[in-house]
Amino acid sequence: MRTWLEKQLGSLLALAAVIWEAWHLVNVHQFEGGYLRLGPMQLLMAGLLLWLHGKYRENVHVNRA
């Protein structure tokens, strides 16, 4: 996977997690820590890890001789 695609996909996943939690808060009208931990938080962390890995690959140049 190319680094720019990895960064874009990671940021898209993180944005989807934020939108998911905002939608849940608006429709349920209460904060549920267990729901947040199981759903949107895992997606947010996966997106951030993917984005950070893309940034790492972009900035680290390995001599692949």
Summary of the structure (lengths in Angstrom):
residues: 65
radius of gyration: 15.4
end to end distance: 20.2
largest distance: 57.0
contacts: 168
relative contact order: 0.23
helix: 80%
strand: 0%
